[in-house]
C-alpha cells in the first residue's frame, strides 16, 4: 500500500493534539478558539454566498 507522507504527518499531528488534551473535546475547542483569536485573521462563513462570506465578521468571532 502507498504511504502518503503528508497524510501521515497530518494524522500524527492530530494524534498528538488529541493526546495533549486527553481527548477532552471542550478543552480542544477552547484551544482552537484561542488560536483563532490570536491569529487576527477574519472568520469566513462558508455557508454564505461568496460575496457575503468574504466580509469579516466583526460582530461574532465564534468558531464555525
PQR file of N, CA, C, O and H, with PARSE charges and radii, in Angstrom:
ATOM      1  N   UNK A   1       0.833  -1.188   0.000 -0.4000 1.5000
ATOM      2  CA  UNK A   1       0.000   0.000   0.000 -0.0000 2.0000
ATOM      3  C   UNK A   1       0.876   1.249   0.000  0.5500 1.7000
ATOM      4  O   UNK A   1       1.905   1.288   0.675 -0.5500 1.4000
ATOM      5  N   UNK A   2       0.475   2.262  -0.749 -0.4000 1.5000
ATOM      6  CA  UNK A   2       1.195   3.521  -0.849 -0.0000 2.0000
ATOM      7  C   UNK A   2       1.037   4.321   0.433  0.5500 1.7000
ATOM      8  O   UNK A   2      -0.073   4.451   0.948 -0.5500 1.4000
ATOM      9  H   UNK A   2      -0.361   2.231  -1.297  0.4000 1.0000
ATOM     10  N   UNK A   3       2.135   4.859   0.952 -0.4000 1.5000
ATOM     11  CA  UNK A   3       2.089   5.669   2.167 -0.0000 2.0000
ATOM     12  C   UNK A   3       2.350   7.127   1.799  0.5500 1.7000
ATOM     13  O   UNK A   3       3.426   7.482   1.316 -0.5500 1.4000
ATOM     14  H   UNK A   3       3.036   4.754   0.533  0.4000 1.0000
ATOM     15  N   UNK A   4       1.360   7.946   2.034 -0.4000 1.5000
ATOM     16  CA  UNK A   4       1.464   9.368   1.750 -0.0000 2.0000
ATOM     17  C   UNK A   4       2.068  10.061   2.967  0.5500 1.7000
ATOM     18  O   UNK A   4       1.482  10.041   4.049 -0.5500 1.4000
ATOM     19  H   UNK A   4       0.487   7.658   2.427  0.4000 1.0000
ATOM     20  N   UNK A   5       3.228  10.668   2.793 -0.4000 1.5000
ATOM     21  CA  UNK A   5       3.936  11.298   3.912 -0.0000 2.0000
ATOM     22  C   UNK A   5       3.172  12.482   4.502  0.5500 1.7000
ATOM     23  O   UNK A   5       3.204  12.697   5.714 -0.5500 1.4000
ATOM     24  H   UNK A   5       3.704  10.684   1.914  0.4000 1.0000
ATOM     25  N   UNK A   6       2.497  13.237   3.668 -0.4000 1.5000
ATOM     26  CA  UNK A   6       1.750  14.402   4.154 -0.0000 2.0000
ATOM     27  C   UNK A   6       0.573  13.949   5.007  0.5500 1.7000
ATOM     28  O   UNK A   6       0.338  14.493   6.086 -0.5500 1.4000
ATOM     29  H   UNK A   6       2.471  13.062   2.684  0.4000 1.0000
ATOM     30  N   UNK A   7      -0.166  12.955   4.526 -0.4000 1.5000
ATOM     31  CA  UNK A   7      -1.299  12.432   5.288 -0.0000 2.0000
ATOM     32  C   UNK A   7      -0.812  11.839   6.605  0.5500 1.7000
ATOM     33  O   UNK A   7      -1.448  12.026   7.643 -0.5500 1.4000
ATOM     34  H   UNK A   7       0.025  12.512   3.649  0.4000 1.0000
ATOM     35  N   UNK A   8       0.287  11.143   6.572 -0.4000 1.5000
ATOM     36  CA  UNK A   8       0.847  10.569   7.798 -0.0000 2.0000
ATOM     37  C   UNK A   8       1.201  11.657   8.799  0.5500 1.7000
ATOM     38  O   UNK A   8       0.952  11.506   9.995 -0.5500 1.4000
ATOM     39  H   UNK A   8       0.803  10.991   5.729  0.4000 1.0000
ATOM     40  N   UNK A   9       1.773  12.741   8.323 -0.4000 1.5000
ATOM     41  CA  UNK A   9       2.131  13.853   9.204 -0.0000 2.0000
ATOM     42  C   UNK A   9       0.882  14.518   9.793  0.5500 1.7000
ATOM     43  O   UNK A   9       0.855  14.857  10.976 -0.5500 1.4000
ATOM     44  H   UNK A   9       1.975  12.863   7.351  0.4000 1.0000
ATOM     45  N   UNK A  10      -0.140  14.699   8.972 -0.4000 1.5000
ATOM     46  CA  UNK A  10      -1.396  15.292   9.451 -0.0000 2.0000
ATOM     47  C   UNK A  10      -1.995  14.418  10.549  0.5500 1.7000
ATOM     48  O   UNK A  10      -2.408  14.928  11.590 -0.5500 1.4000
ATOM     49  H   UNK A  10      -0.118  14.423   8.011  0.4000 1.0000
ATOM     50  N   UNK A  11      -2.044  13.117  10.326 -0.4000 1.5000
ATOM     51  CA  UNK A  11      -2.613  12.216  11.327 -0.0000 2.0000
ATOM     52  C   UNK A  11      -1.763  12.174  12.595  0.5500 1.7000
ATOM     53  O   UNK A  11      -2.306  12.060  13.694 -0.5500 1.4000
ATOM     54  H   UNK A  11      -1.708  12.703   9.480  0.4000 1.0000
ATOM     55  N   UNK A  12      -0.465  12.262  12.463 -0.4000 1.5000
ATOM     56  CA  UNK A  12       0.414  12.292  13.640 -0.0000 2.0000
ATOM     57  C   UNK A  12       0.172  13.566  14.446  0.5500 1.7000
ATOM     58  O   UNK A  12       0.103  13.519  15.674 -0.5500 1.4000
ATOM     59  H   UNK A  12      -0.023  12.355  11.571  0.4000 1.0000
ATOM     60  N   UNK A  13       0.042  14.709  13.757 -0.4000 1.5000
ATOM     61  CA  UNK A  13      -0.246  15.969  14.446 -0.0000 2.0000
ATOM     62  C   UNK A  13      -1.591  15.906  15.149  0.5500 1.7000
ATOM     63  O   UNK A  13      -1.729  16.377  16.278 -0.5500 1.4000
ATOM     64  H   UNK A  13       0.098  14.747  12.760  0.4000 1.0000
ATOM     65  N   UNK A  14      -2.581  15.328  14.485 -0.4000 1.5000
ATOM     66  CA  UNK A  14      -3.913  15.174  15.076 -0.0000 2.0000
ATOM     67  C   UNK A  14      -3.828  14.315  16.338  0.5500 1.7000
ATOM     68  O   UNK A  14      -4.387  14.666  17.378 -0.5500 1.4000
ATOM     69  H   UNK A  14      -2.469  14.945  13.567  0.4000 1.0000
ATOM     70  N   UNK A  15      -3.131  13.199  16.236 -0.4000 1.5000
ATOM     71  CA  UNK A  15      -2.983  12.296  17.386 -0.0000 2.0000
ATOM     72  C   UNK A  15      -2.312  13.014  18.558  0.5500 1.7000
ATOM     73  O   UNK A  15      -2.752  12.882  19.700 -0.5500 1.4000
ATOM     74  H   UNK A  15      -2.677  12.914  15.392  0.4000 1.0000
ATOM     75  N   UNK A  16      -1.265  13.760  18.284 -0.4000 1.5000
ATOM     76  CA  UNK A  16      -0.560  14.493  19.341 -0.0000 2.0000
ATOM     77  C   UNK A  16      -1.443  15.560  19.982  0.5500 1.7000
ATOM     78  O   UNK A  16      -1.420  15.738  21.200 -0.5500 1.4000
ATOM     79  H   UNK A  16      -0.907  13.867  17.357  0.4000 1.0000
ATOM     80  N   UNK A  17      -2.213  16.263  19.170 -0.4000 1.5000
ATOM     81  CA  UNK A  17      -3.115  17.299  19.683 -0.0000 2.0000
ATOM     82  C   UNK A  17      -4.172  16.687  20.601  0.5500 1.7000
ATOM     83  O   UNK A  17      -4.421  17.193  21.695 -0.5500 1.4000
ATOM     84  H   UNK A  17      -2.231  16.119  18.180  0.4000 1.0000
ATOM     85  N   UNK A  18      -4.783  15.606  20.154 -0.4000 1.5000
ATOM     86  CA  UNK A  18      -5.822  14.937  20.943 -0.0000 2.0000
ATOM     87  C   UNK A  18      -5.245  14.396  22.250  0.5500 1.7000
ATOM     88  O   UNK A  18      -5.873  14.519  23.301 -0.5500 1.4000
ATOM     89  H   UNK A  18      -4.580  15.195  19.265  0.4000 1.0000
ATOM     90  N   UNK A  19      -4.075  13.809  22.193 -0.4000 1.5000
ATOM     91  CA  UNK A  19      -3.447  13.276  23.403 -0.0000 2.0000
ATOM     92  C   UNK A  19      -3.069  14.402  24.372  0.5500 1.7000
ATOM     93  O   UNK A  19      -3.183  14.241  25.587 -0.5500 1.4000
ATOM     94  H   UNK A  19      -3.565  13.709  21.339  0.4000 1.0000
ATOM     95  N   UNK A  20      -2.623  15.535  23.835 -0.4000 1.5000
ATOM     96  CA  UNK A  20      -2.247  16.667  24.680 -0.0000 2.0000
ATOM     97  C   UNK A  20      -3.414  17.117  25.549  0.5500 1.7000
ATOM     98  O   UNK A  20      -3.224  17.507  26.700 -0.5500 1.4000
ATOM     99  H   UNK A  20      -2.531  15.665  22.848  0.4000 1.0000
ATOM    100  N   UNK A  21      -4.626  17.060  24.993 -0.4000 1.5000
ATOM    101  CA  UNK A  21      -5.820  17.496  25.721 -0.0000 2.0000
ATOM    102  C   UNK A  21      -6.623  16.319  26.277  0.5500 1.7000
ATOM    103  O   UNK A  21      -7.781  16.470  26.665 -0.5500 1.4000
ATOM    104  H   UNK A  21      -4.781  16.742  24.057  0.4000 1.0000
ATOM    105  N   UNK A  22      -5.987  15.147  26.309 -0.4000 1.5000
ATOM    106  CA  UNK A  22      -6.575  13.945  26.911 -0.0000 2.0000
ATOM    107  C   UNK A  22      -7.982  13.652  26.395  0.5500 1.7000
ATOM    108  O   UNK A  22      -8.867  13.259  27.156 -0.5500 1.4000
ATOM    109  H   UNK A  22      -5.046  15.025  25.993  0.4000 1.0000
ATOM    110  N   UNK A  23      -8.173  13.848  25.102 -0.4000 1.5000
ATOM    111  CA  UNK A  23      -9.439  13.571  24.413 -0.0000 2.0000
ATOM    112  C   UNK A  23     -10.599  14.407  24.940  0.5500 1.7000
ATOM    113  O   UNK A  23     -11.758  14.039  24.748 -0.5500 1.4000
ATOM    114  H   UNK A  23      -7.454  14.167  24.484  0.4000 1.0000
ATOM    115  N   UNK A  24     -10.307  15.524  25.600 -0.4000 1.5000
ATOM    116  CA  UNK A  24     -11.328  16.421  26.136 -0.0000 2.0000
ATOM    117  C   UNK A  24     -11.729  17.407  25.045  0.5500 1.7000
ATOM    118  O   UNK A  24     -11.014  18.372  24.772 -0.5500 1.4000
ATOM    119  H   UNK A  24      -9.366  15.822  25.756  0.4000 1.0000
ATOM    120  N   UNK A  25     -12.881  17.152  24.423 -0.4000 1.5000
ATOM    121  CA  UNK A  25     -13.312  17.959  23.278 -0.0000 2.0000
ATOM    122  C   UNK A  25     -13.500  19.424  23.656  0.5500 1.7000
ATOM    123  O   UNK A  25     -13.190  20.308  22.858 -0.5500 1.4000
ATOM    124  H   UNK A  25     -13.462  16.369  24.645  0.4000 1.0000
ATOM    125  N   UNK A  26     -14.005  19.695  24.864 -0.4000 1.5000
ATOM    126  CA  UNK A  26     -14.192  21.087  25.282 -0.0000 2.0000
ATOM    127  C   UNK A  26     -12.855  21.824  25.372  0.5500 1.7000
ATOM    128  O   UNK A  26     -12.750  22.980  24.962 -0.5500 1.4000
ATOM    129  H   UNK A  26     -14.257  18.977  25.512  0.4000 1.0000
ATOM    130  N   UNK A  27     -11.844  21.156  25.906 -0.4000 1.5000
ATOM    131  CA  UNK A  27     -10.514  21.767  26.010 -0.0000 2.0000
ATOM    132  C   UNK A  27      -9.912  22.002  24.620  0.5500 1.7000
ATOM    133  O   UNK A  27      -9.261  23.019  24.383 -0.5500 1.4000
ATOM    134  H   UNK A  27     -11.929  20.217  26.239  0.4000 1.0000
ATOM    135  N   UNK A  28     -10.133  21.058  23.711 -0.4000 1.5000
ATOM    136  CA  UNK A  28      -9.603  21.213  22.354 -0.0000 2.0000
ATOM    137  C   UNK A  28     -10.285  22.377  21.640  0.5500 1.7000
ATOM    138  O   UNK A  28      -9.629  23.148  20.939 -0.5500 1.4000
ATOM    139  H   UNK A  28     -10.662  20.232  23.904  0.4000 1.0000
ATOM    140  N   UNK A  29     -11.601  22.506  21.816 -0.4000 1.5000
ATOM    141  CA  UNK A  29     -12.324  23.613  21.184 -0.0000 2.0000
ATOM    142  C   UNK A  29     -11.842  24.943  21.746  0.5500 1.7000
ATOM    143  O   UNK A  29     -11.635  25.892  20.991 -0.5500 1.4000
ATOM    144  H   UNK A  29     -12.134  21.880  22.386  0.4000 1.0000
ATOM    145  N   UNK A  30     -11.662  25.022  23.048 -0.4000 1.5000
ATOM    146  CA  UNK A  30     -11.158  26.259  23.661 -0.0000 2.0000
ATOM    147  C   UNK A  30      -9.790  26.628  23.097  0.5500 1.7000
ATOM    148  O   UNK A  30      -9.535  27.797  22.807 -0.5500 1.4000
ATOM    149  H   UNK A  30     -11.830  24.251  23.661  0.4000 1.0000
ATOM    150  N   UNK A  31      -8.916  25.650  22.941 -0.4000 1.5000
ATOM    151  CA  UNK A  31      -7.583  25.906  22.391 -0.0000 2.0000
ATOM    152  C   UNK A  31      -7.676  26.409  20.953  0.5500 1.7000
ATOM    153  O   UNK A  31      -6.989  27.360  20.581 -0.5500 1.4000
ATOM    154  H   UNK A  31      -9.123  24.701  23.176  0.4000 1.0000
ATOM    155  N   UNK A  32      -8.515  25.780  20.152 -0.4000 1.5000
ATOM    156  CA  UNK A  32      -8.656  26.205  18.757 -0.0000 2.0000
ATOM    157  C   UNK A  32      -9.246  27.607  18.657  0.5500 1.7000
ATOM    158  O   UNK A  32      -8.826  28.398  17.812 -0.5500 1.4000
ATOM    159  H   UNK A  32      -9.073  25.007  20.454  0.4000 1.0000
ATOM    160  N   UNK A  33     -10.213  27.918  19.508 -0.4000 1.5000
ATOM    161  CA  UNK A  33     -10.770  29.268  19.531 -0.0000 2.0000
ATOM    162  C   UNK A  33      -9.705  30.285  19.927  0.5500 1.7000
ATOM    163  O   UNK A  33      -9.629  31.372  19.355 -0.5500 1.4000
ATOM    164  H   UNK A  33     -10.554  27.275  20.194  0.4000 1.0000
ATOM    165  N   UNK A  34      -8.888  29.925  20.905 -0.4000 1.5000
ATOM    166  CA  UNK A  34      -7.813  30.805  21.351 -0.0000 2.0000
ATOM    167  C   UNK A  34      -6.821  31.066  20.212  0.5500 1.7000
ATOM    168  O   UNK A  34      -6.411  32.204  19.982 -0.5500 1.4000
ATOM    169  H   UNK A  34      -8.949  29.042  21.370  0.4000 1.0000
ATOM    170  N   UNK A  35      -6.444  30.003  19.507 -0.4000 1.5000
ATOM    171  CA  UNK A  35      -5.528  30.148  18.376 -0.0000 2.0000
ATOM    172  C   UNK A  35      -6.146  31.022  17.288  0.5500 1.7000
ATOM    173  O   UNK A  35      -5.457  31.833  16.670 -0.5500 1.4000
ATOM    174  H   UNK A  35      -6.777  29.079  19.694  0.4000 1.0000
ATOM    175  N   UNK A  36      -7.441  30.856  17.059 -0.4000 1.5000
ATOM    176  CA  UNK A  36      -8.140  31.654  16.049 -0.0000 2.0000
ATOM    177  C   UNK A  36      -8.111  33.127  16.415  0.5500 1.7000
ATOM    178  O   UNK A  36      -7.832  33.968  15.561 -0.5500 1.4000
ATOM    179  H   UNK A  36      -8.001  30.197  17.562  0.4000 1.0000
ATOM    180  N   UNK A  37      -8.396  33.454  17.673 -0.4000 1.5000
ATOM    181  CA  UNK A  37      -8.394  34.845  18.113 -0.0000 2.0000
ATOM    182  C   UNK A  37      -7.003  35.460  18.022  0.5500 1.7000
ATOM    183  O   UNK A  37      -6.859  36.611  17.609 -0.5500 1.4000
ATOM    184  H   UNK A  37      -8.622  32.770  18.367  0.4000 1.0000
ATOM    185  N   UNK A  38      -5.987  34.709  18.402 -0.4000 1.5000
ATOM    186  CA  UNK A  38      -4.611  35.211  18.355 -0.0000 2.0000
ATOM    187  C   UNK A  38      -4.121  35.428  16.929  0.5500 1.7000
ATOM    188  O   UNK A  38      -3.238  36.254  16.697 -0.5500 1.4000
ATOM    189  H   UNK A  38      -6.104  33.774  18.738  0.4000 1.0000
ATOM    190  N   UNK A  39      -4.685  34.693  15.971 -0.4000 1.5000
ATOM    191  CA  UNK A  39      -4.219  34.806  14.589 -0.0000 2.0000
ATOM    192  C   UNK A  39      -4.569  36.160  13.980  0.5500 1.7000
ATOM    193  O   UNK A  39      -3.851  36.658  13.113 -0.5500 1.4000
ATOM    194  H   UNK A  39      -5.402  34.022  16.159  0.4000 1.0000
ATOM    195  N   UNK A  40      -5.679  36.759  14.438 -0.4000 1.5000
ATOM    196  CA  UNK A  40      -6.099  38.032  13.883 -0.0000 2.0000
ATOM    197  C   UNK A  40      -6.720  37.932  12.502  0.5500 1.7000
ATOM    198  O   UNK A  40      -7.043  38.954  11.898 -0.5500 1.4000
ATOM    199  H   UNK A  40      -6.262  36.354  15.142  0.4000 1.0000
ATOM    200  N   UNK A  41      -6.892  36.723  11.991 -0.4000 1.5000
ATOM    201  CA  UNK A  41      -7.485  36.530  10.670 -0.0000 2.0000
ATOM    202  C   UNK A  41      -9.002  36.548  10.775  0.5500 1.7000
ATOM    203  O   UNK A  41      -9.559  36.096  11.776 -0.5500 1.4000
ATOM    204  H   UNK A  41      -6.629  35.892  12.482  0.4000 1.0000
ATOM    205  N   UNK A  42      -9.680  37.066   9.750 -0.4000 1.5000
ATOM    206  CA  UNK A  42     -11.139  37.088   9.792 -0.0000 2.0000
ATOM    207  C   UNK A  42     -11.713  35.680   9.650  0.5500 1.7000
ATOM    208  O   UNK A  42     -11.127  34.818   8.995 -0.5500 1.4000
ATOM    209  H   UNK A  42      -9.228  37.433   8.937  0.4000 1.0000
ATOM    210  N   UNK A  43     -12.864  35.465  10.272 -0.4000 1.5000
ATOM    211  CA  UNK A  43     -13.578  34.203  10.138 -0.0000 2.0000
ATOM    212  C   UNK A  43     -14.460  34.310   8.906  0.5500 1.7000
ATOM    213  O   UNK A  43     -15.195  35.286   8.753 -0.5500 1.4000
ATOM    214  H   UNK A  43     -13.340  36.165  10.803  0.4000 1.0000
ATOM    215  N   UNK A  44     -14.397  33.329   8.035 -0.4000 1.5000
ATOM    216  CA  UNK A  44     -15.207  33.324   6.823 -0.0000 2.0000
ATOM    217  C   UNK A  44     -16.236  32.217   6.949  0.5500 1.7000
ATOM    218  O   UNK A  44     -15.886  31.050   7.124 -0.5500 1.4000
ATOM    219  H   UNK A  44     -13.800  32.536   8.159  0.4000 1.0000
ATOM    220  N   UNK A  45     -17.502  32.585   6.858 -0.4000 1.5000
ATOM    221  CA  UNK A  45     -18.599  31.633   6.961 -0.0000 2.0000
ATOM    222  C   UNK A  45     -18.836  31.019   5.585  0.5500 1.7000
ATOM    223  O   UNK A  45     -19.372  31.678   4.695 -0.5500 1.4000
ATOM    224  H   UNK A  45     -17.786  33.533   6.716  0.4000 1.0000
ATOM    225  N   UNK A  46     -18.444  29.775   5.409 -0.4000 1.5000
ATOM    226  CA  UNK A  46     -18.549  29.110   4.106 -0.0000 2.0000
ATOM    227  C   UNK A  46     -19.993  28.740   3.762  0.5500 1.7000
ATOM    228  O   UNK A  46     -20.271  28.295   2.648 -0.5500 1.4000
ATOM    229  H   UNK A  46     -18.009  29.239   6.132  0.4000 1.0000
ATOM    230  N   UNK A  47     -20.905  28.922   4.710 -0.4000 1.5000
ATOM    231  CA  UNK A  47     -22.310  28.625   4.432 -0.0000 2.0000
ATOM    232  C   UNK A  47     -22.959  29.752   3.644  0.5500 1.7000
ATOM    233  O   UNK A  47     -24.017  29.557   3.045 -0.5500 1.4000
ATOM    234  H   UNK A  47     -20.678  29.284   5.615  0.4000 1.0000
ATOM    235  N   UNK A  48     -22.342  30.926   3.636 -0.4000 1.5000
ATOM    236  CA  UNK A  48     -22.895  32.089   2.947 -0.0000 2.0000
ATOM    237  C   UNK A  48     -22.411  32.144   1.504  0.5500 1.7000
ATOM    238  O   UNK A  48     -21.386  31.551   1.169 -0.5500 1.4000
ATOM    239  H   UNK A  48     -21.483  31.084   4.122  0.4000 1.0000
ATOM    240  N   UNK A  49     -23.148  32.859   0.641 -0.4000 1.5000
ATOM    241  CA  UNK A  49     -22.658  33.072  -0.729 -0.0000 2.0000
ATOM    242  C   UNK A  49     -21.299  33.771  -0.682  0.5500 1.7000
ATOM    243  O   UNK A  49     -21.047  34.544   0.241 -0.5500 1.4000
ATOM    244  H   UNK A  49     -23.981  33.341   0.913  0.4000 1.0000
ATOM    245  N   UNK A  50     -20.424  33.521  -1.645 -0.4000 1.5000
ATOM    246  CA  UNK A  50     -19.078  34.099  -1.622 -0.0000 2.0000
ATOM    247  C   UNK A  50     -19.036  35.605  -1.408  0.5500 1.7000
ATOM    248  O   UNK A  50     -18.140  36.093  -0.720 -0.5500 1.4000
ATOM    249  H   UNK A  50     -20.628  32.893  -2.395  0.4000 1.0000
ATOM    250  N   UNK A  51     -19.968  36.352  -1.969 -0.4000 1.5000
ATOM    251  CA  UNK A  51     -19.940  37.808  -1.808 -0.0000 2.0000
ATOM    252  C   UNK A  51     -20.159  38.211  -0.354  0.5500 1.7000
ATOM    253  O   UNK A  51     -19.570  39.190   0.106 -0.5500 1.4000
ATOM    254  H   UNK A  51     -20.696  35.955  -2.528  0.4000 1.0000
ATOM    255  N   UNK A  52     -20.991  37.479   0.375 -0.4000 1.5000
ATOM    256  CA  UNK A  52     -21.242  37.786   1.777 -0.0000 2.0000
ATOM    257  C   UNK A  52     -20.178  37.175   2.681  0.5500 1.7000
ATOM    258  O   UNK A  52     -19.814  37.769   3.696 -0.5500 1.4000
ATOM    259  H   UNK A  52     -21.469  36.684   0.001  0.4000 1.0000
ATOM    260  N   UNK A  53     -19.682  36.009   2.330 -0.4000 1.5000
ATOM    261  CA  UNK A  53     -18.711  35.301   3.166 -0.0000 2.0000
ATOM    262  C   UNK A  53     -17.380  36.027   3.246  0.5500 1.7000
ATOM    263  O   UNK A  53     -16.655  35.878   4.230 -0.5500 1.4000
ATOM    264  H   UNK A  53     -19.977  35.526   1.506  0.4000 1.0000
ATOM    265  N   UNK A  54     -17.048  36.806   2.235 -0.4000 1.5000
ATOM    266  CA  UNK A  54     -15.753  37.479   2.197 -0.0000 2.0000
ATOM    267  C   UNK A  54     -15.673  38.642   3.178  0.5500 1.7000
ATOM    268  O   UNK A  54     -14.584  39.140   3.464 -0.5500 1.4000
ATOM    269  H   UNK A  54     -17.637  36.927   1.436  0.4000 1.0000
ATOM    270  N   UNK A  55     -16.812  39.075   3.693 -0.4000 1.5000
ATOM    271  CA  UNK A  55     -16.826  40.184   4.635 -0.0000 2.0000
ATOM    272  C   UNK A  55     -16.391  39.695   6.015  0.5500 1.7000
ATOM    273  O   UNK A  55     -16.925  38.698   6.503 -0.5500 1.4000
ATOM    274  H   UNK A  55     -17.697  38.671   3.461  0.4000 1.0000
ATOM    275  N   UNK A  56     -15.439  40.368   6.654 -0.4000 1.5000
ATOM    276  CA  UNK A  56     -15.029  39.958   8.002 -0.0000 2.0000
ATOM    277  C   UNK A  56     -16.209  40.066   8.962  0.5500 1.7000
ATOM    278  O   UNK A  56     -16.995  41.011   8.898 -0.5500 1.4000
ATOM    279  H   UNK A  56     -15.005  41.177   6.257  0.4000 1.0000
ATOM    280  N   UNK A  57     -16.317  39.094   9.838 -0.4000 1.5000
ATOM    281  CA  UNK A  57     -17.384  39.059  10.825 -0.0000 2.0000
ATOM    282  C   UNK A  57     -16.911  39.795  12.072  0.5500 1.7000
ATOM    283  O   UNK A  57     -16.207  39.223  12.904 -0.5500 1.4000
ATOM    284  H   UNK A  57     -15.679  38.326   9.890  0.4000 1.0000
ATOM    285  N   UNK A  58     -17.291  41.047  12.202 -0.4000 1.5000
ATOM    286  CA  UNK A  58     -16.853  41.838  13.353 -0.0000 2.0000
ATOM    287  C   UNK A  58     -17.804  41.706  14.525  0.5500 1.7000
ATOM    288  O   UNK A  58     -17.462  42.090  15.644 -0.5500 1.4000
ATOM    289  H   UNK A  58     -17.863  41.512  11.526  0.4000 1.0000
ATOM    290  N   UNK A  59     -18.995  41.169  14.288 -0.4000 1.5000
ATOM    291  CA  UNK A  59     -19.990  41.009  15.341 -0.0000 2.0000
ATOM    292  C   UNK A  59     -19.769  39.725  16.131  0.5500 1.7000
ATOM    293  O   UNK A  59     -19.887  39.716  17.357 -0.5500 1.4000
ATOM    294  H   UNK A  59     -19.272  40.857  13.380  0.4000 1.0000
ATOM    295  N   UNK A  60     -19.455  38.662  15.441 -0.4000 1.5000
ATOM    296  CA  UNK A  60     -19.399  37.350  16.063 -0.0000 2.0000
ATOM    297  C   UNK A  60     -18.085  36.674  15.671  0.5500 1.7000
ATOM    298  O   UNK A  60     -17.857  36.406  14.491 -0.5500 1.4000
ATOM    299  H   UNK A  60     -19.360  38.669  14.446  0.4000 1.0000
ATOM    300  N   UNK A  61     -17.240  36.404  16.624 -0.4000 1.5000
ATOM    301  CA  UNK A  61     -15.943  35.781  16.323 -0.0000 2.0000
ATOM    302  C   UNK A  61     -15.890  34.352  16.827  0.5500 1.7000
ATOM    303  O   UNK A  61     -14.825  33.877  17.219 -0.5500 1.4000
ATOM    304  H   UNK A  61     -17.424  36.622  17.583  0.4000 1.0000
ATOM    305  N   UNK A  62     -17.026  33.652  16.824 -0.4000 1.5000
ATOM    306  CA  UNK A  62     -17.043  32.276  17.287 -0.0000 2.0000
ATOM    307  C   UNK A  62     -16.536  31.354  16.197  0.5500 1.7000
ATOM    308  O   UNK A  62     -16.627  31.669  15.010 -0.5500 1.4000
ATOM    309  H   UNK A  62     -17.891  34.038  16.505  0.4000 1.0000
ATOM    310  N   UNK A  63     -15.998  30.211  16.607 -0.4000 1.5000
ATOM    311  CA  UNK A  63     -15.515  29.198  15.691 -0.0000 2.0000
ATOM    312  C   UNK A  63     -16.710  28.561  14.992  0.5500 1.7000
ATOM    313  O   UNK A  63     -17.679  28.165  15.641 -0.5500 1.4000
ATOM    314  H   UNK A  63     -15.924  29.956  17.571  0.4000 1.0000
ATOM    315  N   UNK A  64     -16.636  28.465  13.682 -0.4000 1.5000
ATOM    316  CA  UNK A  64     -17.755  27.877  12.928 -0.0000 2.0000
ATOM    317  C   UNK A  64     -17.341  26.596  12.294  0.5500 1.7000
ATOM    318  O   UNK A  64     -18.144  25.954  11.618 -0.5500 1.4000
ATOM    319  H   UNK A  64     -15.849  28.786  13.156  0.4000 1.0000
TER
END
